[in-house]
Amino acid sequence: MHRDAVVARASTPEHLRPADRHVALLFDWDGTVADSQQVNFEVLRTALDGVGLTLDQGWFDARTGVSSREMVRMVADLAQTDVDVDAVAAARDRVFLERVDEVGEVRHVVDVLRAEHGRRRTALATGGTAATVLPTVRALGLGSLFDVTVTRGDVARGKPAPDIFLRAAELLGVDPAGCLVYEDSDEGLQAALTAGMDAVDVRPLR
């Protein structure tokens, strides 16, 4: 019998635990595994300041599942102005890499990742770019805990489209219905549901 995918809200560490039906765990990166939200906000704000655009933290915090390039485009559209999206995103990435050592772990989520790696298949499935995500993964020493990695450049569409999660499941060789996604954004949770995957919203716990 078909079972609809569901989203659980993790208000205690116990809510992060996968069920027996979950053969693979897919982890978003920024804000889910990596405690990077404040650094990400500050470096994007700096890059946008350079082209005369303002970034509001509340607006940013509500859209953490969106890639940097897509967010730059959204800010420019709201301001009804044209900017070189690639140039702004590249400036953002340069500043971020200078501050990568400021990024920490989201402890309870990393605890699950460490405990389950080797027992279940694991994937890093992020809307971030490889240029910034992979150095952060290395800085935190977590690379060996992921069986596969999918970043924004690996798929045609970013979240809330399901492409990133579906590609991760494909690389892991598992059915989407057997995946559990850990996420911290509305866009990411929607992507998981569209992919037919259960998801955990880590924001209440974080």
trRosetta pair geometry for C-beta under 8 A, 3 or more apart (Angstrom, degrees):
i j d omega theta_ij theta_ji phi_ij phi_ji
3 177 7.5 109 58 -158 91 117
5 177 7.6 -134 -75 -123 94 65
5 192 6.9 -159 159 137 144 83
5 193 5.1 -179 91 -130 125 60
5 195 7.8 69 -53 78 169 64
5 196 5.4 171 -38 -168 128 35
5 197 5.5 53 -130 73 142 18
5 198 5.2 -152 -154 -70 82 47
5 199 7.2 52 164 -6 113 85
6 198 5.6 1 54 -125 67 88
6 199 7.7 -147 103 36 40 66
7 189 5.4 40 -114 -162 140 118
7 192 7.4 113 -89 84 95 127
7 193 6.7 -49 -46 -66 105 112
7 198 7.5 169 -82 -166 36 59
7 199 4.8 -16 -111 71 79 98
7 200 7.4 158 -161 -93 63 20
7 201 5.9 48 175 -28 109 104
8 15 5.9 -161 143 -175 121 103
8 198 7.5 20 -4 178 99 103
8 199 7.4 -174 27 95 66 50
8 200 5.2 -23 69 -111 94 71
8 201 7.0 -158 93 20 42 78
9 15 7.1 -24 102 169 41 153
9 200 7.8 139 -107 -162 14 63
9 201 4.8 -24 -110 62 64 113
9 203 7.8 -50 -147 56 90 84
9 204 5.3 62 170 0 102 137
10 13 7.6 38 -178 -109 110 21
10 15 3.9 176 -125 97 66 118
10 16 5.2 48 -130 -64 140 76
10 108 7.9 174 152 116 135 136
10 200 5.2 47 -40 178 115 109
10 201 6.4 -168 11 80 81 54
10 202 5.3 -9 47 -114 132 49
10 204 6.0 176 79 59 53 98
10 205 4.4 -37 117 -21 99 127
11 15 6.2 75 33 -4 55 153
11 204 4.4 -45 -91 127 70 136
11 205 6.2 -173 -127 -67 17 75
12 15 5.4 111 59 -7 68 99
12 205 7.0 -160 -48 -102 5 107
13 16 5.7 -47 -168 18 51 116
13 108 4.7 -132 -109 -148 96 125
13 111 7.2 -10 -152 72 125 142
13 205 6.9 116 -74 -145 50 137
14 17 5.9 -30 -171 -3 50 116
15 200 6.7 148 139 -146 89 118
15 205 7.1 -161 60 -57 117 129
16 108 6.1 168 -18 146 157 104
16 109 6.6 -149 -139 -100 145 57
16 112 4.9 -117 141 -62 123 145
16 182 7.3 31 -146 -111 95 120
16 200 6.0 108 -121 167 57 163
16 202 7.2 42 -99 -106 107 94
16 205 7.2 -21 -52 -20 111 172
17 112 7.2 -155 -91 -119 46 115
18 22 3.8 -111 -172 71 117 141
18 25 6.1 -107 -63 -81 140 109
18 112 7.8 120 -19 -169 89 120
18 116 6.7 79 11 -116 126 147
18 120 6.7 11 59 -34 162 168
18 180 4.9 -167 -117 20 103 159
19 22 5.3 104 56 -5 66 101
19 180 7.5 142 26 -70 78 137
19 198 7.8 12 23 76 116 170
21 177 8.0 -61 162 141 114 83
21 178 6.4 -131 159 -126 72 68
22 25 6.6 57 156 -73 119 76
22 120 6.7 8 122 -138 84 152
22 178 6.3 138 -136 177 33 60
22 179 6.8 43 -146 -168 82 14
22 180 4.0 -2 -136 -22 139 116
22 198 6.8 -87 -87 56 112 129
23 120 5.9 180 -180 -143 35 96
23 121 6.4 31 138 20 77 101
23 174 5.5 -168 91 -139 114 135
23 178 4.2 -4 26 164 103 125
23 179 7.6 -53 58 -74 70 47
24 120 5.9 177 -99 167 28 100
24 121 4.0 -27 -110 72 91 103
24 122 7.1 -178 -161 -76 70 28
24 123 6.8 26 174 -3 112 105
24 169 6.7 142 84 -116 154 73
24 172 5.1 90 -125 142 148 158
24 174 4.4 173 -18 48 138 165
24 178 6.0 77 18 115 91 93
24 179 4.8 -33 79 -105 101 76
24 180 7.4 174 90 24 51 66
25 112 7.5 -156 -166 140 160 110
25 113 7.4 -159 112 -105 140 65
25 116 5.8 57 1 116 150 148
25 120 5.5 81 -9 107 98 131
25 121 7.3 172 24 87 62 53
25 122 5.1 -13 67 -111 93 75
25 123 7.4 -179 93 27 50 68
25 179 7.4 151 -95 -159 19 69
25 180 5.4 -22 -112 68 69 94
25 181 8.0 153 -164 -91 53 26
25 182 6.9 25 -178 -15 97 107
26 122 7.8 164 -84 -160 34 49
26 123 4.8 -14 -115 66 74 105
26 125 4.6 -2 -175 11 106 135
26 165 5.7 90 147 -133 165 88
26 168 5.2 105 -121 112 121 152
26 169 7.4 -51 -64 -59 135 78
26 179 5.4 21 -10 -175 115 119
26 180 7.1 178 25 85 75 41
26 181 4.7 -26 73 -105 106 72
26 182 7.1 -174 90 20 52 70
26 192 7.8 173 77 -110 128 105
26 197 7.1 -7 30 177 134 159
27 32 5.9 177 -175 122 81 127
27 33 5.2 60 162 -47 130 121
27 109 7.2 124 -137 170 119 116
27 113 6.4 5 -62 -92 155 119
27 122 7.0 8 -4 -171 110 95
27 123 7.0 177 24 88 71 52
27 124 5.7 -36 72 -110 95 54
27 125 6.7 135 63 27 39 77
27 146 7.5 -110 43 -100 117 109
27 181 7.8 169 -81 -157 25 55
27 182 4.9 -5 -116 54 68 114
28 31 7.1 -23 119 69 121 86
28 32 3.9 105 78 3 93 152
28 33 7.2 -176 92 -3 53 89
28 65 7.4 -65 -136 -115 146 86
28 125 6.5 -52 -82 81 48 74
28 126 5.7 106 -156 -101 56 73
28 127 7.6 -5 -141 5 100 85
28 181 7.3 59 -29 178 90 93
28 182 6.2 -130 22 97 81 69
28 183 4.8 82 -10 -112 136 61
28 184 6.3 -140 84 14 141 82
28 185 7.4 -177 -161 16 168 98
28 188 5.2 -7 -77 -144 145 154
29 32 6.3 82 63 50 4 101
29 33 5.5 -50 -138 44 46 109
29 34 5.4 13 168 12 76 114
29 36 7.8 1 137 24 86 138
29 124 6.0 45 -71 -166 101 104
29 126 3.8 -4 3 -94 112 141
29 128 5.6 -69 62 16 134 130
29 133 5.5 30 137 -138 176 113
29 136 7.5 105 173 89 126 131
29 137 7.6 -70 -133 -69 126 97
30 34 5.5 -39 -105 69 43 110
30 36 4.8 -81 -136 67 84 121
30 37 6.7 121 168 -75 93 62
30 40 5.9 58 -159 -53 138 153
30 64 6.5 -142 112 176 109 105
30 126 6.8 100 2 -150 81 122
30 128 5.8 114 -19 -52 117 129
30 133 7.8 -98 -41 -104 93 94
30 184 7.8 -115 106 54 59 127
31 34 7.2 -1 -9 75 29 69
31 35 7.6 68 -109 -119 33 36
31 36 6.7 -89 -45 53 56 78
31 37 4.9 65 -89 -65 96 106
31 64 5.1 43 -16 156 161 148
31 106 7.4 50 166 -53 28 141
31 184 3.9 -135 128 77 111 151
31 185 7.0 81 84 -43 148 94
31 202 7.9 154 139 76 77 116
31 206 7.3 39 -178 -157 73 173
32 106 6.3 -118 150 32 22 153
32 109 5.9 -173 164 -167 64 168
32 182 5.3 133 -174 126 124 96
32 183 6.0 -55 -92 -127 135 22
32 184 4.7 -157 -70 -14 78 108
32 188 7.9 -124 -54 136 136 171
32 202 5.6 119 -132 33 73 144
33 105 6.9 -45 168 -145 63 74
33 106 5.9 -141 -152 35 15 105
33 109 5.6 -129 -98 115 53 127
33 110 6.1 98 -152 -75 78 82
33 113 6.7 45 -118 -40 114 153
33 124 7.5 -62 11 -120 156 97
33 142 6.9 162 166 145 131 169
33 182 7.6 91 -52 101 82 130
34 103 5.3 -5 -173 177 110 121
34 104 7.5 140 -163 80 60 34
34 105 6.9 -59 -114 -110 42 43
34 106 6.9 -3 43 -10 7 93
34 136 5.8 24 -118 151 155 131
34 140 6.7 -136 -104 -38 94 155
35 103 6.5 156 71 -168 62 64
35 104 4.2 -16 54 72 121 85
35 105 6.1 21 -4 83 103 11
35 106 5.2 142 -62 -61 86 69
35 206 7.9 172 -108 -153 92 114
36 39 5.2 -65 -165 51 68 111
36 40 5.3 71 137 -30 91 106
36 103 4.5 0 -93 -126 94 110
36 136 6.9 1 -85 -153 145 152
37 40 5.7 -58 -145 37 28 112
37 41 6.3 29 158 -20 65 105
37 61 7.0 55 -178 -115 128 82
37 64 6.3 -38 -119 -117 104 138
38 41 5.7 -52 -149 34 32 112
38 42 6.3 27 156 -17 65 108
39 42 5.9 -59 -146 38 31 108
39 43 6.2 20 162 -13 67 109
39 96 6.8 101 147 -133 105 80
39 99 5.5 -173 -152 122 120 128
39 102 5.2 147 -86 94 134 121
39 103 5.9 -88 27 -75 154 82
40 43 6.3 -60 -142 39 26 102
40 44 6.2 20 162 -13 63 112
40 60 8.0 175 112 170 95 125
40 64 7.7 91 94 -135 149 93
40 96 7.1 25 -105 -112 58 121
41 44 6.2 -66 -148 41 25 104
41 45 6.1 27 157 -21 65 111
41 55 7.2 -177 -166 128 76 130
41 57 5.7 43 -166 -123 145 85
41 60 5.1 117 -118 121 98 155
41 61 7.4 -7 -84 -62 132 76
42 45 5.7 -53 -144 36 29 113
42 46 6.4 32 155 -21 63 104
42 99 8.0 -53 84 93 121 175
43 46 5.6 -48 -149 33 35 114
43 47 6.5 34 153 -18 64 104
43 92 5.3 105 136 -161 96 73
43 95 4.3 172 -144 100 102 114
43 96 4.5 114 146 -69 174 76
43 99 6.6 -156 -67 36 123 136
44 47 5.7 -53 -148 37 35 111
44 48 6.2 30 155 -15 67 107
44 55 5.9 122 115 -102 96 173
44 60 7.0 153 77 -127 138 134
44 68 6.3 -151 -101 -136 115 97
44 71 6.8 -13 -157 105 148 136
44 72 7.6 -138 -156 -71 104 85
44 92 5.1 23 -99 -131 59 129
45 48 5.9 -59 -145 41 29 107
45 49 6.2 39 153 -28 64 103
45 54 8.0 9 -145 -162 87 46
45 55 4.3 -129 -101 55 76 124
45 60 7.9 -65 -59 -56 95 155
46 49 5.6 -48 -148 28 30 116
46 50 7.0 37 151 -26 59 100
46 91 7.9 -136 111 138 89 105
46 92 7.5 142 70 -109 87 65
46 95 5.6 173 81 -149 140 175
47 50 5.8 -50 -163 22 35 117
47 51 7.7 5 151 3 62 100
47 72 7.7 -58 114 -99 123 119
47 88 5.1 113 155 -173 111 75
47 89 7.4 87 162 -87 157 19
47 91 4.3 145 -128 97 102 106
47 92 3.8 -60 -28 -68 158 79
47 95 6.6 -148 -55 15 94 134
48 51 6.3 -69 -158 46 42 92
48 53 4.1 -80 -179 82 99 100
48 54 6.9 169 126 -76 123 6
48 55 5.0 112 49 -34 152 109
48 72 7.0 -165 -86 -122 98 83
48 75 6.1 -44 -125 125 139 161
48 88 6.6 50 -85 -162 56 126
49 52 7.6 46 -171 -73 34 17
49 53 7.3 -107 -72 62 25 55
49 54 7.6 51 -90 -97 68 50
50 88 7.3 173 69 -121 110 81
50 91 6.1 -91 46 150 157 163
51 83 5.0 75 154 -131 156 125
51 84 7.8 -161 -103 36 146 77
51 88 5.9 -59 -6 -91 140 116
52 81 7.9 -69 90 126 111 169
53 75 5.4 96 166 143 139 120
53 76 6.7 -67 -95 -84 153 63
53 79 5.7 -120 -122 -23 101 162
53 81 7.3 -156 -82 63 107 133
53 83 6.9 -54 -27 -57 137 151
55 59 7.2 -138 -171 71 63 114
55 60 5.8 49 171 -57 107 122
55 75 6.4 -42 -93 -114 83 145
56 59 4.1 75 74 10 103 111
56 60 6.6 -175 88 -11 51 86
57 60 5.5 -56 -146 39 34 113
57 61 6.0 35 157 -24 69 106
58 61 5.7 -51 -141 34 29 111
58 62 6.6 27 158 -18 61 107
59 62 6.1 -63 -157 34 28 110
59 63 6.8 -5 156 5 62 116
60 63 6.3 -87 -154 49 29 94
60 64 7.3 63 154 -74 67 72
60 71 7.5 56 -125 -163 78 139
61 64 6.4 -7 -156 -45 36 106
62 186 7.5 -1 -180 9 71 122
63 66 4.7 -15 165 12 99 123
63 71 6.3 140 120 -109 128 107
63 74 7.4 -125 -179 79 165 164
63 185 7.1 46 -172 -152 22 125
63 187 7.0 52 -152 -20 61 128
64 184 6.1 -33 91 105 138 99
64 185 4.5 -148 71 -83 83 120
64 187 8.0 -164 71 31 50 111
65 127 5.9 96 178 7 58 150
65 159 4.6 -81 160 103 110 138
65 160 7.0 63 118 -72 137 70
65 183 7.2 17 -95 -167 120 111
65 184 7.7 177 -65 78 87 62
65 185 3.0 -170 -38 97 102 147
65 186 6.7 -133 11 58 135 49
65 187 3.1 -168 88 63 134 109
65 188 4.1 -152 -118 -30 130 86
65 189 8.0 -115 -69 5 156 65
65 191 7.4 -171 178 -3 137 124
66 70 4.8 -120 -180 92 98 118
66 71 4.9 124 111 -64 118 90
66 74 7.0 0 161 -7 159 144
66 127 6.7 -116 -167 140 11 154
66 158 6.9 87 -145 126 52 136
66 159 7.1 -125 -87 80 43 90
66 185 7.7 -153 -13 174 62 155
66 187 5.8 119 -55 -12 70 169
67 70 4.6 86 58 13 84 104
67 71 6.8 -151 92 -8 40 89
67 127 4.6 -130 -66 159 81 98
67 128 6.7 160 -124 -97 80 29
67 129 7.1 87 -156 -45 113 82
67 152 4.8 72 -98 -107 140 158
67 158 4.9 -109 -14 -119 116 160
68 71 5.7 -59 -147 38 29 110
68 72 6.4 32 155 -22 65 103
68 89 4.9 125 118 -133 112 97
68 92 5.5 -171 -169 95 139 151
68 93 7.3 157 80 -58 169 86
68 128 7.5 52 -16 -130 99 67
68 129 7.0 -57 26 -11 116 112
69 72 5.7 -50 -149 32 31 112
69 73 6.5 31 152 -17 63 105
69 85 5.5 75 -158 160 83 113
69 86 7.1 11 -121 -90 115 51
69 89 4.6 -10 -83 -79 76 153
69 152 8.0 166 27 137 114 154
70 73 5.6 -53 -151 36 34 113
70 74 6.4 38 150 -22 65 104
70 158 5.9 -125 -28 53 149 150
71 74 5.4 -50 -147 34 36 114
71 75 6.4 36 155 -19 67 102
72 75 5.9 -54 -149 35 31 109
72 76 6.3 29 154 -17 64 108
72 83 6.8 -108 166 87 104 131
72 85 5.0 143 102 -141 125 81
72 88 4.8 149 -143 95 144 132
72 89 5.7 -115 -9 -60 150 87
72 92 7.7 -139 -66 -20 123 143
73 76 5.8 -56 -147 39 31 111
73 77 6.3 33 154 -22 65 107
73 85 5.3 5 -68 -109 86 137
74 77 5.7 -54 -147 35 30 112
74 78 6.4 31 154 -19 64 104
75 78 5.8 -54 -150 35 31 111
75 79 6.4 18 154 -7 65 110
76 79 5.8 -64 -147 46 31 104
76 81 5.6 -103 -161 76 78 74
76 82 6.7 58 178 -126 127 20
76 83 4.7 -132 -102 17 135 108
76 85 7.2 -103 0 -82 149 90
77 80 7.2 26 -178 -78 35 42
83 87 7.7 -126 160 60 85 102
83 88 5.7 29 145 -32 127 137
84 87 3.8 32 109 19 120 118
84 88 6.4 149 86 -17 67 84
85 88 6.0 -59 -147 39 30 108
85 89 6.1 26 157 -15 66 111
86 89 5.8 -58 -144 41 29 109
86 90 6.1 30 156 -21 65 108
87 90 5.7 -54 -145 36 29 112
87 91 6.5 31 154 -20 63 104
88 91 5.7 -53 -150 34 32 112
88 92 6.4 36 150 -21 64 104
89 92 5.4 -50 -150 34 34 116
89 93 6.4 36 152 -21 65 104
90 93 5.6 -51 -147 34 34 112
90 94 6.5 38 153 -23 64 101
91 94 5.8 -50 -150 30 33 113
91 95 6.7 27 155 -13 64 105
92 95 6.2 -63 -155 39 30 106
92 96 6.2 31 151 -22 66 110
93 96 5.5 -54 -145 35 33 115
93 97 6.4 32 159 -21 66 104
93 129 6.9 -41 -101 62 130 138
93 131 5.6 18 -163 110 142 124
93 132 5.2 -127 -136 -59 91 116
94 97 6.1 -56 -152 33 27 108
94 98 7.0 28 150 -19 60 105
95 98 5.7 -56 -158 32 36 114
95 99 6.7 9 153 1 67 112
96 99 6.0 -80 -154 50 33 96
96 100 6.7 64 149 -70 70 77
96 132 5.3 13 104 -135 141 129
97 100 5.6 -5 -146 -35 40 115
97 131 7.9 -65 -65 149 125 87
97 132 6.5 -120 -65 -114 85 80
97 135 6.2 37 -126 80 93 161
99 102 4.8 -24 172 14 89 123
99 103 7.8 102 128 -30 78 85
100 103 5.9 -40 -170 9 51 115
100 132 7.8 -164 -95 -160 110 76
100 135 5.6 -65 -127 125 162 111
100 136 5.4 -139 -153 -90 105 74
100 139 5.2 177 142 -38 111 162
101 139 6.2 -138 -92 -163 56 136
103 136 5.4 -11 71 -146 162 111
103 139 6.7 90 61 92 110 135
103 140 6.9 -74 108 -58 104 112
104 140 7.8 116 -160 -108 27 112
105 109 7.9 -154 172 65 86 90
105 110 4.6 -11 -178 -27 126 152
105 140 6.1 126 -70 -152 94 128
105 142 7.8 135 -104 -59 113 134
106 109 4.5 25 101 29 109 118
106 110 6.3 146 74 -19 58 92
106 202 6.8 66 156 151 150 144
106 206 5.7 -38 -142 -110 120 108
107 110 5.8 -64 -145 41 28 107
107 111 6.2 36 155 -28 66 103
108 111 5.4 -44 -150 26 34 119
108 112 7.0 35 151 -17 61 98
108 202 7.8 173 83 -152 108 111
108 205 5.8 -89 64 155 151 133
109 112 5.8 -51 -159 32 37 110
109 113 6.5 38 145 -19 66 105
109 182 5.9 133 -143 171 116 149
109 202 5.7 4 -73 -130 124 152
109 206 8.0 -4 -23 -76 118 100
110 113 5.2 -50 -146 37 39 117
110 114 6.2 40 155 -19 69 103
110 142 7.1 -97 -132 -108 108 132
111 114 6.0 -55 -148 37 28 108
111 115 6.2 22 156 -16 63 112
112 115 5.8 -61 -144 41 29 108
112 116 5.8 6 167 -5 68 118
112 182 7.6 149 82 -77 143 151
113 116 6.5 -68 -135 45 20 97
113 117 6.1 29 166 -34 62 107
113 122 6.6 97 -147 -146 81 147
113 142 7.2 19 126 -158 147 118
113 145 5.3 63 155 157 107 141
114 117 6.3 -46 -139 19 23 111
114 145 6.5 -64 -89 -118 54 137
115 119 7.6 -22 139 16 62 135
116 119 5.2 -95 -157 56 52 110
116 120 4.9 -21 174 34 104 107
116 122 6.7 126 105 -72 101 117
117 120 7.7 -68 -95 59 25 67
117 122 5.2 -46 -101 -4 82 147
117 145 4.6 -108 -70 -154 159 77
117 146 7.8 -76 -112 -63 124 29
117 147 7.9 175 -142 -39 91 86
121 147 5.4 -62 -161 24 78 156
121 172 4.6 115 151 -161 145 122
121 173 7.8 -160 -106 53 166 80
121 174 6.0 -172 50 -31 148 137
122 145 6.3 -46 101 151 154 72
122 146 5.4 -112 115 -122 101 49
122 147 5.3 128 59 1 64 92
123 146 6.1 70 -140 -160 25 97
123 147 6.3 -54 -75 59 64 86
123 148 4.8 -16 -117 67 95 89
123 149 7.0 170 -165 -87 71 30
123 150 6.6 15 174 6 118 100
123 168 4.0 127 145 -168 159 118
123 169 7.8 -111 1 -60 159 42
123 171 7.1 117 -112 74 131 114
123 172 5.8 -94 -52 -54 123 124
124 133 7.6 154 152 163 133 129
124 137 7.0 -21 -106 -99 169 138
124 146 4.4 -24 -19 -124 98 155
124 148 7.5 -147 34 102 68 50
124 149 4.4 -2 61 -119 109 79
124 150 7.0 180 94 33 63 57
124 168 8.0 -157 73 -117 30 129
125 149 8.0 -167 -69 -154 43 42
125 150 4.9 13 -118 59 70 108
125 164 5.0 130 180 147 95 101
125 165 5.4 79 165 -93 154 58
125 167 7.7 153 -130 69 106 88
125 168 4.2 -58 -86 -49 122 150
125 181 7.4 -70 65 -129 135 100
126 133 5.6 151 84 -117 151 151
126 150 7.3 161 29 89 57 63
126 151 5.6 -13 72 -115 91 65
126 152 7.2 -64 112 -35 69 77
126 164 7.1 -137 55 -173 16 145
127 151 7.9 79 -171 -165 8 58
127 152 5.1 53 -168 -76 48 106
127 158 4.9 74 -138 -159 106 109
127 159 5.0 -84 -71 16 131 107
127 164 6.5 -98 -74 -50 65 162
127 187 7.6 12 -42 112 159 128
127 188 7.4 -122 -17 -82 120 97
128 132 5.9 -101 175 77 116 103
128 133 4.2 130 103 -61 125 114
128 151 6.1 -63 86 -146 63 100
128 152 6.3 -153 88 -14 14 109
129 132 5.5 68 68 22 90 92
129 133 6.4 177 80 -5 37 98
129 151 6.0 80 -153 165 23 129
129 152 5.6 -52 -82 43 57 114
129 153 6.1 62 -138 -28 76 108
130 133 5.9 -63 -120 48 27 102
130 134 5.2 20 -173 -17 70 118
130 151 4.5 178 -59 44 75 163
130 153 5.8 -65 -4 30 106 128
131 134 7.4 -20 -101 31 6 101
131 135 7.7 -4 161 -3 41 110
132 135 6.5 -62 -154 40 32 105
132 136 6.5 27 155 -16 66 113
133 136 5.8 -68 -155 39 32 110
133 137 6.2 34 152 -23 70 105
133 149 7.9 166 121 -174 128 124
133 151 5.6 -174 38 -108 147 124
134 137 5.4 -46 -143 32 35 115
134 138 6.5 35 156 -17 64 103
134 143 7.9 48 -153 -100 72 118
134 149 7.5 87 -91 155 92 160
134 151 7.8 -66 -40 -55 93 146
135 138 5.6 -54 -149 38 34 111
135 139 6.2 38 152 -24 67 105
136 139 5.4 -49 -144 34 34 114
136 140 6.4 22 158 -8 65 107
137 140 6.2 -67 -151 45 27 101
137 142 5.5 -100 -159 65 74 91
137 143 4.9 93 145 -74 111 83
137 146 7.7 -50 -151 10 138 136
137 149 7.7 -44 -70 -112 171 143
138 141 7.3 33 -176 -74 35 38
138 143 6.0 13 -85 -36 59 128
142 145 5.2 -50 -175 27 74 121
142 146 7.3 59 138 -18 87 100
143 146 6.5 -69 -163 32 41 101
146 149 5.5 68 127 -68 142 85
147 172 6.3 85 93 -111 131 91
148 168 6.1 162 94 -145 121 72
148 171 4.3 140 -152 120 165 131
148 172 5.8 -129 14 -65 133 77
150 154 5.0 -118 -155 67 76 149
150 155 6.9 44 178 -29 114 111
150 164 5.3 155 121 -162 123 76
150 167 4.9 139 -130 98 148 115
150 168 4.7 -116 5 -70 137 86
150 171 6.9 177 -59 9 111 144
151 154 5.6 108 57 -5 58 105
151 164 8.0 -26 -171 -132 9 114
152 155 7.0 -86 -162 45 36 88
152 158 5.4 -3 -134 -96 103 107
152 164 7.3 -38 -95 -88 48 124
154 164 7.5 95 71 -119 104 73
154 167 6.0 160 125 142 115 161
155 158 7.4 136 84 -78 110 44
155 161 7.9 -170 137 101 130 119
155 163 3.8 143 178 137 139 122
155 164 5.4 -130 10 -75 153 59
155 167 5.4 -135 -78 -24 115 147
156 163 6.0 -142 48 -127 73 163
157 161 3.6 5 122 57 126 162
157 163 4.7 131 60 -6 84 140
158 161 6.5 101 81 38 27 102
158 163 7.5 -68 -82 51 14 116
158 164 7.0 27 -139 -36 49 120
159 164 6.3 -47 -51 18 88 130
159 185 7.3 102 123 88 145 126
159 187 4.3 106 134 143 106 102
159 188 5.1 -9 -158 -85 160 54
159 190 7.3 125 -173 67 92 90
159 191 4.2 -74 -126 -44 92 143
160 186 7.7 -35 -88 122 122 71
160 187 4.3 -119 -66 -155 84 71
160 188 7.5 -110 -107 -49 66 20
160 190 4.0 -4 -153 87 122 123
160 191 4.9 -149 -159 -56 48 81
160 194 7.1 104 157 -3 85 141
161 164 7.9 108 92 -2 80 81
161 191 6.3 24 84 -116 25 98
161 194 7.2 -97 -157 95 33 154
162 165 5.4 -67 -171 51 74 106
162 166 5.2 70 132 -26 97 110
162 191 4.9 155 -98 -168 51 71
162 192 7.4 139 -122 -77 91 14
162 194 4.2 -141 -52 98 117 103
162 195 3.6 162 -159 -63 126 86
163 166 5.8 -64 -141 41 27 108
163 167 6.1 27 162 -20 66 108
163 191 7.9 -65 27 -153 54 115
164 167 6.0 -57 -150 35 25 110
164 168 6.6 27 152 -20 61 106
164 191 6.7 13 45 169 101 146
165 168 5.6 -51 -149 33 35 113
165 169 6.5 35 154 -18 66 103
165 176 7.3 80 134 -132 102 105
165 179 7.0 151 -180 123 105 156
165 181 6.1 -31 -121 -92 133 133
165 191 5.8 143 -4 139 124 103
165 192 5.8 143 -83 -100 168 59
165 195 4.4 -94 92 -43 125 171
165 197 6.0 -118 164 11 140 150
166 169 5.7 -52 -148 36 34 111
166 170 6.3 38 151 -22 64 105
166 176 6.4 -25 -110 -86 71 126
166 195 5.2 -154 -59 -130 84 112
167 170 5.5 -53 -148 35 33 115
167 171 6.4 31 155 -17 66 105
168 171 5.9 -57 -149 38 30 108
168 172 6.2 24 155 -13 65 111
168 179 7.8 108 99 -132 108 148
169 172 5.7 -61 -145 43 30 108
169 174 5.4 -97 -158 73 80 81
169 175 7.1 -19 -179 144 125 11
169 176 4.9 -12 -129 -84 176 67
169 179 5.5 -86 -93 -50 112 143
169 195 7.4 157 -7 174 138 127
169 197 7.6 -153 -62 -75 135 129
170 173 7.6 30 176 -71 30 36
174 178 5.1 -107 172 76 112 121
174 179 6.3 127 108 -63 125 91
175 178 4.8 84 66 5 86 104
175 179 7.7 -147 98 -18 50 87
176 179 5.5 -53 -158 16 45 119
176 195 5.2 -142 -155 155 135 89
176 196 4.5 82 116 75 126 105
176 197 5.3 -98 178 -62 86 91
177 196 5.6 -47 -75 141 70 111
177 197 7.3 -147 -101 -94 24 54
179 195 7.6 -34 67 121 137 123
179 197 4.3 -37 83 -129 105 119
179 198 7.3 -178 96 40 56 73
180 197 6.9 176 -100 176 20 98
180 198 5.0 -27 -112 83 72 103
180 199 7.1 154 -168 -97 59 29
180 200 6.7 32 172 -14 103 102
181 188 7.2 -163 153 159 128 96
181 189 7.8 166 100 -112 125 48
181 191 7.9 -158 -175 91 168 89
181 192 3.9 -136 44 -112 153 132
181 195 7.8 96 -43 60 142 132
181 197 5.1 82 -19 123 111 130
181 198 7.0 175 21 94 76 48
181 199 4.2 -26 69 -109 99 86
181 200 7.1 -172 91 23 52 66
182 199 7.4 167 -81 -160 19 70
182 200 5.2 -16 -110 62 65 104
182 202 5.8 41 -174 -40 92 122
183 188 3.7 -176 -149 117 128 125
183 189 5.1 -177 91 -63 146 68
183 191 8.0 160 -105 52 150 101
183 192 6.3 -132 -25 -24 143 135
183 199 5.5 -11 15 -170 119 120
183 200 7.1 151 28 75 70 52
183 201 6.3 -36 79 -104 85 53
183 202 6.9 173 76 7 30 92
184 188 6.9 39 45 44 43 145
184 201 7.2 106 -111 -161 38 62
184 202 5.2 -51 -81 59 88 97
184 203 5.2 121 -147 -65 77 85
184 206 6.7 13 -120 1 125 155
185 188 4.4 91 60 8 91 103
185 189 6.9 -158 91 -5 47 85
186 189 5.8 -56 -146 39 32 110
186 190 6.2 33 155 -19 66 106
187 190 5.9 -57 -150 36 28 110
187 191 6.4 32 151 -22 63 106
188 191 5.5 -51 -148 33 34 115
188 192 6.5 36 153 -20 65 102
188 199 7.7 159 129 -152 84 143
189 192 5.7 -50 -151 32 34 113
189 193 6.5 31 153 -15 65 105
189 199 5.2 163 -133 116 73 156
189 201 6.0 -1 -86 -83 134 97
190 193 5.8 -56 -148 39 33 109
190 194 6.2 33 155 -19 67 109
191 194 5.8 -57 -146 39 28 111
191 195 6.3 26 154 -17 63 109
192 195 5.7 -62 -151 39 29 110
192 197 4.6 -90 -170 77 81 104
192 198 7.4 -37 159 105 120 17
192 199 3.8 97 107 -66 158 128
193 196 7.6 48 179 -70 33 20
193 197 7.3 -104 -76 57 23 62
193 199 6.7 -74 -50 1 74 127
201 204 6.9 66 112 0 98 92
202 205 5.5 -66 -168 49 65 109
202 206 5.4 66 137 -30 90 110
203 206 5.6 -58 -137 38 32 112
